[in-house]
Amino acid sequence: MDRARAAAPVETSPERQLRQQAELRRAVLSDRVCWAAAVLGMLWLGLYAAATALSQGDEGLTRFVGSILYLVPVAAAAVACGVTARGTRGRTRTMWRFLCASSACWLAGDVCWAVYAYTTPDGGPDPSIADVAYLASNALTVPAIVIGFGGAHLLRHARGLLDATLVAVGLGAVGWPLLIAPQLSGGADLAALVSSAYPLLDLAILAIMVAVGLAGHRMVPYPVLLIAAAYLTATISDGWYTYVTVVHEYSDGSWLNLGYQAEAVLILLAALVAVRHQGEAQVTRIDRDVTFPAVLVAAFAVATLIGVEQAHHQRIGSGTLAVAAVLFMGLLVRQMLSTRDRTRLARELHAALREQERLAVTDPLTGLYNRRFFQEMLADESERCTRSGQPIAMVILDLDHFKGINDRYGHPAGDAVLVQVADRLRQTVRAGDVVARFGGEEFVCLLHDADETAALDLAERLRETLRRTPIDIPAGPAISVTASVGVAGTPSRTTVDPARLIAEADRALYRAKRDGRDRVMSAHRHAAAPIDGETAWPVTSSTAS
């Protein structure tokens, strides 16, 4: 009559995924190869910075550093993305395939730029094939970011898209007069349109990173974070490049190239980490709404623009008013989406709490209540019956020779027996009675408003229900199962002691085992033995339980 320990807390799938991601992060941080690669990347950036400084004033060296040496990490990043795409799986593989295509286009554009630098005195046509490759590289970055940060709920995606729109509108309203309008001042020719496409694509990439990278993710793998950092660096570099081309002239010896070198190094490091430690972004169930500050920044930028126009022109342009109206309406819609998302989260949280409560009081194998819940119910019912004067009784049932079933047919067969016994007990007791698995092959029933005589009748029905019909087991013959049953109860208008009630029922069960099994014994009177006097499972002293 072994007592099973209380069931361990069941770890849900989101909790398991979060734990795995935390373990993965610790593994990355302790990976010496990744740290060595990071150090090498920093050394390369230092070397390139030194080469850029030394090449100032030397046209040949400047061309070599900006066109040839510049290609080394870019080519390495393209190769690394291809290798990583082959070595990963699932959504991560798709992300790296897009990154491989993006890096390949980036490399193709830089190769074209290098060819123009060495073969064309004026630097090549404007726009050129290199521009096509660069724009294609930026466009391929968008799906890679979305896939890498995927997995959020539809409402999160909708709100993220709205956040991206608001951020893009706010930044675009400020960036238009600074970066784009000066390039279109001479007319909207093809060269001006291509030059304007760079900041627009960068703005789209930045907005999408804000939308999908910050909305609702609690655990993002380091490769995805490194990729996001790489393209954030590229976006800043492109924005500065656009500004430089407006007010100055870009050259191969520009310090801007150091930003693009950092982008390539980050992509290389991300690829290495992805190959050695694979994982996907996990979506948090509790939304911290970390994108809202970014939206407020966009709104503040537009408010500042309105103030500047009012101060300089004594009026507000229609375009600025339209942007302000879009932001205002967007914030209202965003609030509605946030409310709906939080309502959904509240429902999911309530359902999860209900499930946790059920798991906390349920035996995972049989679906009956567990021992802890039974003891809590026994204590509550004992207090209630003491106050009301109603009787209470309990039944302890232990399967005979259960160890022999496990030894002969295996533990899966033993589990099948326990499950079917639990089903029969559940169908036999009254609707208001509490049935629980007390431990191992032992079950208990708590009978409300029932004296010991009623408990004996129920115990006999339980015993007969088990011995009458054999139990089917997987990959084996049907097994006849019997049980020994102990009964204890308290009469009306007496003080109920839960510990004493359990002890009396346990002693009655012990007598039933001692007197031959397959019978019911009461704490205060004996019940009749089986009519045929036979047990369903031949026993020896070594298999008795």
C-alpha positions in Angstrom: 0.0 0.0 0.0 2.5 2.6 -1.2 1.7 6.3 -1.0 2.7 8.3 -4.1 4.3 11.6 -3.6 2.4 14.7 -4.6 2.5 15.3 -8.3 5.1 17.7 -9.4 4.0 21.0 -11.0 3.4 20.5 -14.7 5.5 22.7 -16.9 3.5 24.3 -19.7 4.7 24.6 -23.2 5.4 28.4 -23.1 7.3 28.0 -19.8 9.4 25.2 -21.3 10.2 27.3 -24.4 11.1 30.3 -22.2 13.4 28.1 -20.1 15.0 26.6 -23.3 15.6 30.1 -24.7 17.2 31.2 -21.4 19.5 28.1 -21.4 20.3 28.9 -25.1 21.3 32.5 -24.1 23.5 31.3 -21.3 25.2 28.8 -23.7 25.9 31.7 -26.2 27.4 33.9 -23.5 29.7 31.1 -22.4 30.7 30.1 -26.0 34.4 31.0 -26.3 34.3 30.6 -30.1 31.6 33.3 -30.3 33.5 35.6 -28.0 36.7 35.1 -30.1 34.7 36.0 -33.3 33.4 39.1 -31.6 37.0 40.1 -30.6 38.2 39.5 -34.2 35.3 41.6 -35.5 36.3 44.5 -33.2 40.0 44.1 -34.3 38.9 44.3 -38.0 36.9 47.5 -37.4 39.9 48.9 -35.6 42.1 47.9 -38.6 39.7 49.4 -41.1 39.5 52.6 -39.1 43.3 52.8 -39.0 43.5 52.2 -42.8 40.9 54.9 -43.4 42.9 57.4 -41.3 46.1 56.5 -43.1 44.5 56.8 -46.6 43.4 60.4 -46.2 45.1 62.4 -48.8 46.3 59.4 -50.8 43.9 58.8 -53.7 45.2 55.3 -54.6 45.2 54.1 -51.0 41.8 55.6 -50.5 40.4 53.8 -53.5 41.9 50.5 -52.3 40.6 50.8 -48.8 37.1 52.0 -49.9 36.7 49.6 -52.8 38.8 46.5 -52.2 39.5 46.2 -48.5 35.9 47.2 -47.9 34.7 44.0 -49.7 36.3 41.5 -47.3 33.6 41.5 -44.5 30.8 42.0 -47.0 31.8 38.9 -49.0 32.4 36.9 -45.8 28.9 37.9 -44.6 27.3 36.7 -47.9 29.0 33.4 -47.6 28.2 33.0 -43.9 24.5 33.7 -44.5 24.4 31.0 -47.2 26.1 28.5 -44.9 23.8 29.4 -42.0 20.7 29.0 -44.3 21.9 25.4 -45.0 22.6 24.6 -41.4 19.3 25.9 -39.8 15.7 24.8 -40.1 12.1 26.1 -40.0 11.4 29.8 -39.8 15.1 30.5 -39.0 16.2 28.9 -42.3 13.7 31.1 -44.3 15.1 34.2 -42.5 18.6 33.3 -43.4 17.8 32.6 -47.0 16.4 36.2 -47.3 19.5 37.5 -45.5 21.7 35.5 -47.9 20.0 37.0 -50.9 20.2 40.5 -49.4 23.9 40.1 -48.6 24.6 38.8 -52.1 22.9 41.9 -53.6 24.9 44.1 -51.3 28.1 42.4 -52.4 27.1 42.7 -56.1 26.5 46.4 -55.6 29.9 46.9 -53.9 31.7 44.9 -56.6 30.1 47.2 -59.3 31.1 50.2 -57.2 34.7 48.9 -57.1 34.7 48.4 -60.8 33.5 51.9 -61.4 36.1 53.3 -59.0 39.0 51.7 -61.0 37.6 52.0 -64.6 35.6 55.2 -64.7 37.3 58.5 -63.7 34.0 60.2 -62.7 32.8 57.2 -60.7 30.2 55.7 -63.1 26.7 56.6 -64.2 24.1 57.9 -61.8 22.0 55.9 -61.2 24.0 52.7 -61.9 23.6 48.9 -61.6 25.1 49.2 -58.1 22.0 51.3 -57.0 19.7 48.5 -58.3 21.6 46.0 -56.2 21.7 48.2 -53.1 17.9 48.8 -53.3 17.2 45.1 -53.8 19.4 44.3 -50.8 17.3 46.8 -48.6 14.0 45.4 -50.0 15.0 41.8 -49.1 15.9 42.9 -45.6 12.2 43.6 -44.8 10.9 40.0 -45.0 13.9 38.7 -43.2 13.2 41.0 -40.2 9.5 40.1 -40.2 10.2 36.4 -40.3 12.9 36.6 -37.7 10.6 38.3 -35.2 7.5 36.3 -36.3 5.0 34.4 -34.1 2.9 37.2 -32.6 -0.9 37.2 -32.5 -2.9 38.8 -35.3 -3.9 41.8 -33.1 -0.2 42.3 -32.2 0.7 42.2 -35.9 -2.1 44.8 -36.6 -1.0 47.1 -33.9 2.6 46.6 -34.9 1.8 47.6 -38.5 0.0 50.6 -37.2 3.0 51.5 -35.0 5.2 51.2 -38.0 3.0 53.5 -40.0 2.9 56.1 -37.2 6.7 56.0 -36.7 7.2 56.2 -40.5 4.9 59.2 -40.8 6.5 61.0 -37.9 10.0 60.4 -39.0 9.1 61.0 -42.6 7.6 64.4 -41.8 10.9 65.4 -40.2 13.2 63.7 -42.7 11.5 65.0 -45.8 12.7 68.6 -45.5 16.1 67.5 -44.3 17.0 64.6 -46.6 14.6 64.2 -49.5 13.3 67.6 -50.5 16.9 69.0 -51.2 17.5 66.1 -53.6 14.3 66.8 -55.5 14.8 70.6 -55.7 16.3 70.3 -59.2 13.4 68.2 -60.5 12.2 64.6 -60.1 14.6 62.9 -62.5 15.7 59.3 -62.2 18.8 60.0 -60.3 16.9 62.1 -57.7 14.2 59.4 -57.4 16.8 56.7 -56.8 18.6 58.9 -54.2 15.3 59.5 -52.5 14.5 55.7 -52.4 17.4 55.0 -50.0 16.1 57.0 -47.1 12.5 55.8 -47.8 13.6 52.2 -47.7 15.7 52.8 -44.6 12.7 54.5 -43.0 10.5 51.4 -43.8 13.1 49.1 -42.4 13.4 51.1 -39.2 9.6 51.3 -38.8 9.2 47.5 -39.3 12.0 46.8 -36.8 10.1 49.0 -34.3 6.8 47.3 -35.1 7.9 43.6 -35.0 11.0 43.7 -32.9 9.6 45.4 -29.8 5.9 44.4 -29.8 5.3 41.4 -27.6 8.6 39.5 -27.6 10.0 38.4 -24.3 12.9 36.2 -25.4 14.6 36.9 -28.8 17.6 34.8 -29.8 20.9 36.6 -30.1 21.3 36.0 -33.8 18.0 37.9 -34.4 19.1 40.7 -32.1 22.5 40.9 -33.9 20.7 41.1 -37.2 18.5 43.9 -35.9 21.5 45.7 -34.6 23.3 45.3 -38.0 20.4 46.8 -40.0 19.9 49.6 -37.4 23.6 50.4 -38.0 23.0 50.3 -41.7 19.9 52.6 -41.5 21.8 55.2 -39.5 24.7 55.0 -41.9 22.4 55.4 -44.9 20.7 58.3 -43.3 24.0 60.0 -42.7 25.1 59.1 -46.3 22.0 60.8 -47.7 22.7 63.9 -45.6 26.4 64.0 -46.6 25.5 63.8 -50.3 23.1 66.7 -49.9 25.6 69.1 -48.2 28.9 67.6 -49.3 30.3 65.0 -51.6 30.8 61.3 -50.7 34.2 59.7 -51.4 35.7 56.2 -50.9 37.7 57.4 -48.0 34.6 58.5 -46.0 34.3 57.5 -42.4 30.8 56.4 -43.2 32.2 53.1 -44.5 33.1 52.2 -41.0 29.3 51.9 -40.3 28.8 49.5 -43.2 31.8 47.5 -42.0 30.2 47.2 -38.6 27.0 46.0 -40.3 28.9 43.2 -42.1 30.7 42.2 -38.9 27.4 42.0 -36.9 25.9 39.8 -39.7 28.9 37.5 -39.6 28.7 37.2 -35.8 24.9 36.5 -36.0 25.5 33.8 -38.6 28.1 32.1 -36.4 25.8 32.2 -33.3 22.9 30.9 -35.4 24.9 27.9 -36.6 26.2 27.0 -33.1 23.0 27.9 -31.1 19.7 27.6 -32.9 16.4 29.2 -31.6 13.4 31.3 -32.5 11.8 34.4 -31.0 9.2 33.7 -28.3 6.2 35.9 -27.9 5.3 37.1 -24.4 1.7 36.6 -23.2 1.9 39.8 -21.1 2.2 42.8 -23.3 4.5 45.5 -21.9 3.6 47.8 -24.8 7.2 48.9 -25.3 6.5 50.4 -28.8 4.3 53.2 -27.3 7.3 55.5 -26.4 8.5 55.2 -30.1 5.1 56.3 -31.2 5.1 59.2 -28.8 8.5 60.2 -30.1 7.1 60.4 -33.6 4.1 62.4 -32.4 6.5 64.8 -30.6 8.6 65.2 -33.8 5.5 66.2 -35.7 4.5 68.6 -32.9 8.0 70.1 -33.1 7.6 70.5 -36.8 4.3 72.3 -36.4 5.9 74.6 -33.9 8.8 75.4 -36.2 6.5 76.2 -39.1 4.4 78.4 -37.0 7.4 80.3 -35.7 9.1 80.8 -39.2 6.1 81.1 -41.5 3.3 82.3 -39.2 1.2 79.5 -40.5 1.0 75.7 -40.7 1.2 74.0 -44.0 -1.6 71.7 -45.2 0.9 68.8 -45.5 1.9 69.2 -41.8 -1.7 69.3 -40.7 -2.4 66.1 -42.7 0.5 64.4 -41.0 -0.8 65.5 -37.6 -4.3 64.3 -38.4 -2.9 60.9 -39.5 -1.0 60.6 -36.2 -4.0 61.6 -34.1 -6.3 59.1 -35.8 -3.6 56.4 -35.6 -3.2 56.9 -31.9 -7.0 56.5 -31.4 -7.1 53.3 -33.5 -4.0 52.1 -31.7 -5.7 52.5 -28.3 -8.6 50.5 -29.6 -6.3 47.7 -30.7 -4.4 47.8 -27.4 -7.7 47.5 -25.5 -8.8 44.5 -27.6 -5.4 42.9 -27.3 -5.4 43.3 -23.5 -8.9 41.8 -23.3 -7.7 38.8 -25.3 -4.7 38.5 -23.0 -7.0 38.7 -19.9 -9.1 35.8 -21.3 -6.1 33.7 -22.1 -4.6 34.4 -18.7 -7.9 33.4 -17.0 -8.0 30.2 -19.0 -4.4 29.5 -18.2 -5.0 30.1 -14.4 -8.0 27.8 -14.6 -5.9 25.1 -16.2 -3.1 25.6 -13.6 -5.7 25.2 -10.9 -7.0 22.1 -12.4 -3.5 20.6 -12.8 -2.7 21.5 -9.2 -5.5 19.3 -7.9 -5.6 16.6 -10.5 -3.6 13.4 -10.9 -2.0 13.5 -14.3 -2.5 9.8 -15.1 -6.0 9.1 -14.1 -7.7 12.5 -14.1 -9.0 12.0 -10.6 -8.2 14.5 -7.8 -4.8 14.1 -6.2 -3.9 13.4 -2.6 -3.4 17.1 -1.6 -6.8 18.1 -2.9 -8.5 15.2 -1.1 -6.8 16.1 2.2 -8.0 19.7 1.8 -11.5 18.6 1.0 -11.5 16.2 4.0 -10.5 18.9 6.4 -13.1 21.3 5.0 -15.9 18.6 5.1 -14.9 17.6 8.6 -15.3 21.1 9.9 -18.6 21.5 8.1 -20.0 18.1 9.4 -18.9 19.0 12.9 -20.9 22.3 12.7 -23.9 20.8 11.0 -24.0 17.4 12.8 -24.1 15.4 9.5 -22.3 12.1 9.2 -19.2 11.7 7.0 -17.5 8.5 5.7 -14.5 7.5 3.6 -13.4 4.5 1.6 -9.8 3.5 0.9 -9.4 1.0 -2.0 -6.1 -0.7 -2.8 -5.6 -2.9 -5.9 -4.5 -6.5 -5.0 -1.2 -7.7 -6.3 -0.6 -4.6 -8.5 3.1 -5.1 -8.4 2.7 -8.4 -10.1 0.9 -6.8 -13.0 3.8 -4.3 -13.4 6.3 -7.1 -13.2 4.6 -9.4 -15.6 3.1 -7.0 -18.2 5.1 -3.9 -17.8 4.4 -0.4 -16.5 2.3 0.7 -19.5 -0.1 -2.1 -18.6 -0.1 -1.0 -15.0 -0.9 2.5 -16.1 -3.8 1.2 -18.3 -5.2 -0.7 -15.3 -5.0 2.5 -13.1 -6.8 4.6 -15.7 -9.6 2.1 -16.2 -10.0 1.5 -12.5 -10.4 5.3 -12.0 -13.1 5.4 -14.7 -15.1 2.6 -13.0 -14.8 4.3 -9.6 -15.9 7.6 -11.1 -19.0 6.0 -12.6 -19.9 4.1 -9.5 -19.8 6.8 -6.8 -22.5 9.5 -6.2 -22.3 12.8 -8.0 -21.3 14.8 -4.9 -18.7 12.3 -3.7 -15.0 13.1 -4.0 -12.8 10.4 -5.7 -9.0 10.7 -5.6 -5.9 8.8 -6.3 -4.2 8.6 -2.9 -1.0 7.1 -4.0 0.4 4.3 -6.3 -2.5 1.8 -6.7 -4.5 3.3 -3.9 -7.8 5.3 -4.3 -10.0 7.1 -1.8 -13.6 8.2 -1.8 -15.0 10.9 0.5 -18.8 10.4 1.0 -20.8 13.5 2.0 -23.8 13.0 4.4 -23.2 9.2 4.6 -22.7 7.0 7.6 -20.6 3.8 7.8 -23.4 1.6 6.7 -23.9 3.6 3.4 -20.2 3.6 2.9 -20.1 -0.2 3.2 -22.7 -0.6 0.6 -20.8 1.7 -1.8 -17.5 -0.1 -1.0 -19.0 -3.4 -1.9 -20.4 -2.0 -5.2 -16.9 -0.7 -6.0 -15.2 -4.0 -5.2 -17.8 -5.9 -7.3 -17.5 -3.5 -10.2 -13.8 -4.1 -10.4 -13.8 -7.9 -10.1 -16.8 -8.5 -12.4 -15.2 -7.3 -15.6 -11.6 -7.9 -16.7 -9.5 -4.9 -17.7 -8.0 -4.6 -21.2 -4.3 -3.8 -21.4 -2.2 -2.8 -24.4 -0.5 -5.8 -26.2 -1.8 -8.3 -23.7 -4.8 -10.3 -22.5 -7.5 -8.9 -20.4 -6.6 -8.9 -16.7 -9.0 -9.7 -13.8 -8.4 -7.1 -11.0 -9.6 -7.2 -7.5 -9.3 -4.8 -4.6 -9.2 -4.7 -0.9 -11.3 -2.0 0.7 -11.3 -0.2 4.0 -14.2 1.8 5.3 -14.5 4.3 8.2 -17.2 6.8 9.2 -18.4 9.0 11.9 -22.0 9.1 13.2 -24.1 12.2 13.3 -23.5 14.9 15.8 -19.9 14.1 16.6 -16.7 16.0 16.2 -14.9 14.8 13.1 -11.1 14.2 13.3 -9.8 13.9 9.7 -6.5 12.2 10.7 -8.4 9.7 12.9 -10.8 9.0 10.1 -8.0 8.2 7.6 -6.2 6.1 10.2 -9.3 4.0 10.9 -10.0 3.4 7.2 -6.3 2.5 6.7 -6.5 -0.1 9.5 -9.6 -1.6 8.0 -7.8 -1.8 4.7 -4.9 -3.6 6.4 -7.3 -6.2 7.9 -8.8 -6.8 4.5 -5.4 -7.4 3.1 -4.4 -9.6 6.0 -7.6 -11.7 5.8 -7.2 -12.7 2.2 -7.8 -9.6 0.0 -10.7 -9.0 -2.4 -13.0 -8.0 0.5 -14.4 -5.0 2.3 -13.6 -4.3 6.0 -15.1 -1.6 8.2 -13.3 0.2 11.0 -16.1 -0.9 13.5 -17.6 -4.0 11.9 -16.7 -6.7 9.4 -18.2 -7.1 6.0 -18.8 -10.4 4.2 -16.0 -11.9 2.1 -16.5 -12.8 -1.6 -19.0 -15.5 -2.2 -16.6 -17.8 -4.0 -13.7 -16.9 -1.6 -11.3 -16.7 -4.6 -8.9 -14.0 -5.5 -8.5 -12.8 -9.1 -4.7 -12.9 -9.1 -2.7 -15.9 -7.7 -0.3 -14.6 -5.1 2.7 -15.5 -3.2 4.2 -13.6 -0.3 6.7 -11.9 -2.5 4.0 -10.3 -4.7 1.6 -9.3 -2.1 0.9 -5.6 -1.8 
